[in-house]
Amino acid sequence: MIEEQPTTLGELRDSGYEVRSVREELRQNLMRRLASEEETFPGIVGFDNTVIPQLENAILSGQDMIILGERGQAKSRIIRSLTSLLDEWTPIIEGVDIPENPFKPISAEAIRLIAEMGDKTPIAWLNRVRRYGEKLATPDITIADLIGEIDPIKIAEGRYLSDIEAIHYGLIPRTNRGIFAINELPDLAERIQVGLLNVMEERDIQIRGHKVRMDLDILIVATANPEDYTNRGRIITPLKDRYGSQIKTHYPLSIMEEIRIMEQEYTKLDMGEYKVVVPAFMQEIIAEITHLARKSPDINQRSGVSVRTSIANYEAMLANALRRAIRTGEQVIVPRISDLAFISASFQGKVEFEAMEEGREDKILERLIQNAVKSVFDRYTDMHIMEATARQFSEGQYVTTGESLPANEYDQLIRKVDGLGDAVASINVGDNKFTNASVVEFILEGLHLNELLNKDQVAGRSTYRSE
């Protein structure tokens, strides 16, 4: 495709090509998508009626924007998805330090090159995926990182400090003709914020005495935690005022949205000869755990409970199901309730607990799992059928489950307890021994949590018996 495009300034001018500004590219391409009823931001789940309309309005109005949200609310994904609204290819002047509009050069180097070569000035074509820059704001960021610095190599080559071409440009000028994102903006030192303000407001860059006015064609977006952003002293007022749109994100509002994100984002490894089957109720339990954690007084809500918690827990659950399949020689991987005990490492790595007592974290997670299982069980089952099943546990009768047991043993449990087969069938997730094993554990644990069965746990095994 690139080979067919003009390769010199003269050819580009003769072709009639018009270079649009970054904001105009975003605006017109968004308008085209809206008119054709295409999905404007593919892969962004749960924001259709909240965040997306605000984002579209910001683009249509040509505003710089800041995305406010707690961790794990897809802020970075939203910003990176903006590149999909840029033109697929754009022409730039080849051989200069920063990407520049061939018809409107802004650096001394590009202006000099065009003056020397005229219509023979070489043109390169830049793909939209390379028109994005990003930097995490940390206290050690310098003006040199974002804006630029005097290049000692160019000085050693014979240039003077007063020579504007002695400047080595930073990340923002090098993202000219594109989108630049600053993550966690309030963590940027005030003096760096001032430099950023100059770029956004005055188009003025000052580097070691050089005052360079560069009309950068760039959209600058930022992310921040709402608590940091609104605290006085974390961001200078003029910079805060410069962002035209402040868009707040949120966690998934429903369990189904959380599950869609889990399925979309979890690491899909090559399972080879193994087949993965995840009952819907197991997906819902993982999502429910996260939703309950976002309301729990035992979890630090200021730091948030990221969607990555659901994803990591889902991966850990599937990993233990795979481990069992390998050890039992089974070819079908189906997660069970007993696998939830193994999400502790992934869960504790993603949240901050309010309680500091040693060992409390496991108890908090255990309670969250129990509440999640009960909530999903109550949604899935007819309690009349389940109560009838519980009554079949005669005096002294018991059944034992465990994460290491093969699926065949659960078929024996179904035959052992009258009515358990009907209860399994009522869940309706398929009729094979692997999914049946998962359903049996789900039913038994649900009956226990509804105080219809007693439960004893020893060495990874759970024994259920009548009250």
Order of alpha helices (4+ residues) and beta strands (2+ residues): alpha-alpha-alpha-beta-alpha-beta-alpha-beta-beta-alpha-beta-alpha-beta-alpha-beta-alpha-beta-beta-beta-alpha-alpha-beta-alpha-beta-alpha-alpha-beta-alpha-alpha-alpha-beta-alpha-alpha-alpha-beta-beta
